[in-house]
């Protein structure tokens, strides 16, 4: 600065004017040097670094490049140049240094933020990230970094030690607890969810209180995002998964079987004992031949041993069409290629009521995919509803308009 000022005076410029011109020249020179350094850093250094990262065999460093960690770090270079030349302006040196330090603190906070995001991206490439997500912990670290950065900025502005500000935070702990209540609750809930393996990214959960029914796509410090089956997104507070109940379908998906639990209602007026003609007809059904033959022998032996008078159908044992139908469904499910053979499988009667006798099918498909499951279930009940009349059974349903028209037509014809 002094050299430039003397040079200008020697050139015949007045002293007062020379001071202003020398200041302007220094400002322009420092600005030009900063711009040049920034240009070299971004256009040359980072470009070479990016070329190396994109062409090496490692993949993790690509995430650092995508999150622009190096680009944000390059903003430090011009700041260092300005800080180094601040002594040339003694009057404003202190303010320049404070401004540069604040700028560098902000830059470093942004760099650390981008770096932590990159670390999370790298971690999510591993399968363990679905079981042990770290997004919540990274957000806690970010909060700490920004709090420390804010303390350093304030201490730099007021010219006091950060320790003094830290000691004052203790007195504001109640306020801090109120401000960061959701974050603290979310952190505790996140630790419990992870340690107890209650929910993972990719799990299908159901939480009617929040209207959530779908796959978990993100677990963060404060919220859990669920993509519902209609493709809407439901956001649930993380701590709600600890304080409220929810259903996780992961067990079903991991077991390899999905439950069918549905009943058809048989009209009780169509239930009857099997006649000899019906028994001969049922023997021709592939799944029932062995069953009918075995049951005939058992019933005949029982009736002979107990000297049952079979002149009345009420006496002794006999087959019914509903019992044979139930046996047929059991055999049908046993031979069905999409029914899981290693899980519970049964056909049972529920309490009869005003809608007839419920005959419930309880079984598991061997494919948990939703579309496959629904297709298998529909195929099974299509078949059951279609074959019920072959056993002399009627499936109950409330009278329809067609039924009423048929009755009115028959009455009018009479």
Secondary structure, 3 states (H helix, E strand, C coil): CHHHHHHHHHCCCCHHHHHHHHHHHHHHHHHHHHHHHHHHHHHHHHHHHHHHHHHCCCCHHHHHHHCCHHHHHCHHHHHHHHHHHHHHCCCCHHHHHHHHHHHHHHHHHHHHHHHHHHHHHHHHCCCHHHHCCCHHHHHHHHHHHHHHHHHHHHHHHHCCCHHHHHHHHHHHHHHHHHHCHHHHHHHHHHHHHHHCCCCCCCCEEEEHHHCEEEEEEEECCCEEEEEECCCCEEEEECCHHHHCCCEECHHHHHHCCEEEEEEEEECHHHCCECCHHHHHHHHCCCCCHHHHHHHHHHHHHHHHHCCCCCCCCCCCCCCEHHHHHHHHHHHHHHCCCCECCCCCCEEEECCCECCEEEEEEEEEECCCCHHHHHHHHHHHHHHHHHHHHHHCCCECCCCCHHHHHHHHHHHHHC
